[in-house]
């Protein structure tokens, strides 16, 4: 009976160690993904501002002034 309890306890300790390792790996992956998400959000904001700047520049162009000579 005592041997069976010892085996079960060893099994539980092994499972705990394995789960702890998996959780640590998942936590590391989540931290990396969070950093990547912050970086990508910054890039999207930068591209959005750049696109808006280009749109503003295009709207400032007078189409009548920029007609090709054949018109």
Secondary structure, 3 states (H helix, E strand, C coil): CHHHHHHHHHHHHHHHHHHHHHHHHHHHHHHHHHHHHHHHHHHHHHHHHHHHHHHHHHHCCCCCCCCCCCC
